Amino acid sequence: MNTSATAVRFDDVTMWVELQDGRTIGVPMAWFPRLLHATPTPREQCRISVTGKGLHWEDLDEDISVEGLLAGRGDMTVQRPVAA
């Protein structure tokens, strides 16, 4: 089964990832705060890796794996408190 991404699109609350095997998966943008808080223009600047296994947004500093999406994983970064 090929789980490579072929396209990414968004509605107001969901990121939709089309897969080479014909499936489309939807994940809440709330899983990825950088995408959720971005305006549509930078959100649409997704680059799909050559293998189709990774999604990258240069201007948003966001990287998402298709494998992680299929496993139900959201943003795995740790939020660090800001020093006052």
TORPA-4810 file (N, C-alpha, C, O; in nm, 3 decimals):
<nodes>
NODE_1_0.084_-0.118_0.000_0.000_0.000_0.000_0.089_0.125_0.000_0.180_0.137_0.082_M
NODE_2_0.062_0.216_-0.092_0.144_0.336_-0.104_0.079_0.450_-0.026_-0.031_0.494_-0.059_N
NODE_3_0.149_0.496_0.077_0.094_0.604_0.161_0.163_0.737_0.133_0.178_0.820_0.222_T
NODE_4_0.205_0.757_0.009_0.268_0.882_-0.029_0.163_0.989_-0.055_0.058_0.961_-0.112_S
NODE_5_0.192_1.111_-0.012_0.102_1.224_-0.035_0.117_1.273_-0.178_0.228_1.275_-0.233_A
NODE_6_0.005_1.312_-0.238_0.008_1.369_-0.373_-0.043_1.512_-0.374_-0.012_1.588_-0.465_T
NODE_7_-0.120_1.550_-0.273_-0.175_1.687_-0.266_-0.217_1.717_-0.124_-0.248_1.627_-0.045_A
NODE_8_-0.217_1.848_-0.091_-0.261_1.895_0.041_-0.353_2.014_0.017_-0.323_2.102_-0.064_V
NODE_9_-0.466_2.016_0.089_-0.557_2.130_0.081_-0.617_2.153_0.219_-0.605_2.069_0.308_R
NODE_10_-0.681_2.267_0.235_-0.735_2.306_0.365_-0.876_2.359_0.351_-0.912_2.417_0.248_F
NODE_11_-0.957_2.338_0.455_-1.079_2.416_0.470_-1.059_2.496_0.599_-0.945_2.510_0.644_D
NODE_12_-1.163_2.548_0.658_-1.146_2.635_0.775_-1.086_2.566_0.896_-1.021_2.632_0.978_D
NODE_13_-1.106_2.436_0.911_-1.061_2.367_1.032_-0.983_2.238_1.008_-0.933_2.177_1.102_V
NODE_14_-0.973_2.195_0.883_-0.914_2.065_0.852_-0.808_2.074_0.744_-0.821_2.150_0.648_T
NODE_15_-0.702_1.994_0.762_-0.603_1.973_0.656_-0.639_1.841_0.589_-0.653_1.739_0.656_M
NODE_16_-0.652_1.843_0.458_-0.685_1.724_0.380_-0.562_1.683_0.300_-0.505_1.763_0.227_W
NODE_17_-0.522_1.558_0.315_-0.405_1.506_0.245_-0.450_1.392_0.154_-0.503_1.291_0.200_V
NODE_18_-0.428_1.411_0.024_-0.461_1.307_-0.073_-0.342_1.214_-0.085_-0.228_1.258_-0.097_E
NODE_19_-0.370_1.084_-0.082_-0.265_0.982_-0.088_-0.265_0.914_-0.224_-0.368_0.908_-0.292_L
NODE_20_-0.150_0.863_-0.262_-0.134_0.799_-0.391_-0.223_0.677_-0.406_-0.258_0.639_-0.518_Q
NODE_21_-0.260_0.613_-0.295_-0.345_0.494_-0.303_-0.493_0.527_-0.319_-0.578_0.438_-0.317_D
NODE_22_-0.525_0.658_-0.333_-0.664_0.697_-0.357_-0.738_0.747_-0.234_-0.846_0.804_-0.246_G
NODE_23_-0.682_0.726_-0.116_-0.747_0.775_0.005_-0.720_0.923_0.024_-0.621_0.976_-0.025_R
NODE_24_-0.809_0.988_0.096_-0.789_1.124_0.143_-0.810_1.122_0.293_-0.913_1.074_0.341_T
NODE_25_-0.712_1.173_0.367_-0.726_1.177_0.512_-0.743_1.323_0.555_-0.682_1.414_0.498_I
NODE_26_-0.825_1.342_0.654_-0.847_1.475_0.710_-0.803_1.478_0.855_-0.839_1.389_0.933_G
NODE_27_-0.726_1.578_0.890_-0.682_1.594_1.029_-0.713_1.737_1.074_-0.700_1.831_0.995_V
NODE_28_-0.753_1.753_1.199_-0.784_1.888_1.248_-0.658_1.974_1.251_-0.552_1.931_1.297_P
NODE_29_-0.671_2.096_1.202_-0.557_2.188_1.208_-0.520_2.220_1.352_-0.407_2.263_1.378_M
NODE_30_-0.611_2.199_1.445_-0.579_2.221_1.587_-0.463_2.132_1.632_-0.397_2.164_1.731_A
NODE_31_-0.438_2.023_1.562_-0.323_1.936_1.593_-0.192_2.006_1.563_-0.088_1.969_1.617_W
NODE_32_-0.196_2.107_1.476_-0.074_2.175_1.430_-0.093_2.326_1.443_-0.134_2.391_1.348_F
NODE_33_-0.062_2.381_1.560_-0.087_2.523_1.586_-0.027_2.618_1.483_-0.088_2.721_1.453_P
NODE_34_0.089_2.587_1.428_0.148_2.677_1.327_0.059_2.688_1.204_0.042_2.796_1.147_R
NODE_35_0.001_2.576_1.164_-0.092_2.579_1.050_-0.223_2.647_1.087_-0.277_2.725_1.009_L
NODE_36_-0.273_2.617_1.205_-0.399_2.674_1.251_-0.394_2.826_1.255_-0.490_2.892_1.216_L
NODE_37_-0.284_2.881_1.301_-0.273_3.027_1.318_-0.218_3.099_1.195_-0.211_3.222_1.194_H
NODE_38_-0.181_3.025_1.093_-0.129_3.086_0.971_-0.245_3.135_0.884_-0.357_3.085_0.893_A
NODE_39_-0.216_3.232_0.801_-0.315_3.276_0.702_-0.313_3.177_0.585_-0.220_3.099_0.572_T
NODE_40_-0.416_3.180_0.501_-0.423_3.083_0.392_-0.302_3.082_0.298_-0.261_2.975_0.253_P
NODE_41_-0.244_3.197_0.268_-0.134_3.200_0.171_-0.014_3.117_0.216_0.029_3.031_0.140_T
NODE_42_0.042_3.138_0.336_0.155_3.052_0.375_0.113_2.906_0.396_0.193_2.815_0.375_P
NODE_43_-0.009_2.885_0.437_-0.058_2.749_0.458_-0.057_2.671_0.326_-0.027_2.552_0.323_R
NODE_44_-0.088_2.739_0.218_-0.093_2.674_0.087_0.044_2.650_0.027_0.054_2.587_-0.079_E
NODE_45_0.150_2.698_0.090_0.286_2.683_0.037_0.350_2.552_0.082_0.470_2.547_0.108_Q
NODE_46_0.272_2.447_0.090_0.323_2.317_0.131_0.407_2.255_0.019_0.367_2.254_-0.097_C
NODE_47_0.523_2.204_0.057_0.607_2.130_-0.036_0.603_1.982_0.006_0.635_1.948_0.120_R
NODE_48_0.563_1.898_-0.086_0.561_1.753_-0.061_0.697_1.698_-0.099_0.749_1.728_-0.207_I
NODE_49_0.757_1.618_-0.012_0.890_1.562_-0.038_0.889_1.475_-0.164_0.783_1.432_-0.210_S
NODE_50_1.006_1.450_-0.217_1.019_1.368_-0.338_0.956_1.231_-0.318_0.895_1.178_-0.410_V
NODE_51_0.970_1.174_-0.200_0.913_1.042_-0.172_0.764_1.048_-0.142_0.696_0.945_-0.144_T
NODE_52_0.713_1.168_-0.113_0.572_1.182_-0.076_0.545_1.150_0.069_0.430_1.149_0.113_G
NODE_53_0.651_1.123_0.145_0.635_1.083_0.285_0.634_1.200_0.382_0.597_1.183_0.498_K
NODE_54_0.674_1.319_0.336_0.683_1.434_0.425_0.619_1.558_0.365_0.618_1.576_0.243_G
NODE_55_0.566_1.643_0.452_0.507_1.770_0.414_0.588_1.879_0.482_0.619_1.868_0.600_L
NODE_56_0.621_1.985_0.408_0.708_2.089_0.463_0.656_2.227_0.426_0.618_2.253_0.311_H
NODE_57_0.656_2.317_0.525_0.620_2.457_0.506_0.739_2.539_0.551_0.761_2.556_0.671_W
NODE_58_0.816_2.590_0.457_0.938_2.665_0.487_0.909_2.787_0.574_0.971_2.803_0.679_E
NODE_59_0.816_2.872_0.532_0.790_2.997_0.604_0.729_2.975_0.742_0.740_3.060_0.830_D
NODE_60_0.663_2.860_0.762_0.600_2.831_0.892_0.689_2.744_0.981_0.654_2.719_1.096_L
NODE_61_0.803_2.698_0.928_0.892_2.608_1.001_0.816_2.486_1.052_0.825_2.449_1.169_D
NODE_62_0.740_2.425_0.962_0.656_2.309_0.997_0.692_2.192_0.908_0.704_2.206_0.786_E
NODE_63_0.709_2.076_0.969_0.734_1.951_0.899_0.642_1.844_0.956_0.634_1.826_1.078_D
NODE_64_0.572_1.775_0.867_0.475_1.673_0.910_0.499_1.549_0.826_0.515_1.557_0.704_I
NODE_65_0.501_1.433_0.891_0.515_1.308_0.816_0.378_1.248_0.789_0.288_1.256_0.873_S
NODE_66_0.364_1.189_0.672_0.239_1.120_0.638_0.219_1.003_0.734_0.107_0.977_0.777_V
NODE_67_0.326_0.935_0.768_0.319_0.823_0.863_0.261_0.871_0.997_0.177_0.803_1.057_E
NODE_68_0.307_0.987_1.045_0.256_1.043_1.170_0.108_1.075_1.162_0.033_1.051_1.256_G
NODE_69_0.065_1.131_1.049_-0.077_1.162_1.032_-0.160_1.034_1.037_-0.264_1.030_1.103_L
NODE_70_-0.114_0.931_0.967_-0.188_0.805_0.966_-0.190_0.739_1.104_-0.283_0.665_1.136_L
NODE_71_-0.089_0.767_1.186_-0.084_0.712_1.323_-0.162_0.799_1.422_-0.173_0.764_1.539_A
NODE_72_-0.215_0.912_1.374_-0.293_0.998_1.463_-0.211_1.092_1.548_-0.258_1.139_1.652_G
NODE_73_-0.087_1.119_1.506_0.000_1.208_1.584_-0.011_1.351_1.534_-0.011_1.376_1.414_R
NODE_74_-0.021_1.444_1.628_-0.021_1.585_1.596_0.117_1.644_1.618_0.217_1.574_1.607_G
NODE_75_0.122_1.772_1.648_0.248_1.843_1.670_0.323_1.777_1.785_0.271_1.766_1.896_D
NODE_76_0.446_1.734_1.757_0.525_1.664_1.859_0.628_1.755_1.925_0.708_1.708_2.006_M
NODE_77_0.627_1.883_1.892_0.724_1.975_1.952_0.684_2.007_2.094_0.566_2.004_2.129_T
NODE_78_0.782_2.039_2.174_0.760_2.074_2.315_0.750_2.225_2.325_0.837_2.296_2.275_V
NODE_79_0.646_2.273_2.390_0.631_2.416_2.413_0.715_2.453_2.534_0.695_2.400_2.643_Q
NODE_80_0.807_2.544_2.515_0.892_2.589_2.624_0.839_2.722_2.675_0.800_2.808_2.596_R
NODE_81_0.838_2.741_2.808_0.793_2.870_2.862_0.887_2.982_2.820_1.009_2.963_2.810_P
NODE_82_0.831_3.097_2.796_0.909_3.213_2.756_0.957_3.285_2.881_0.878_3.310_2.972_V
NODE_83_1.087_3.317_2.887_1.141_3.388_3.002_1.087_3.530_3.005_1.075_3.595_2.901_A
NODE_84_1.054_3.578_3.124_0.999_3.712_3.137_1.107_3.817_3.137_1.077_3.936_3.147_A
</nodes>
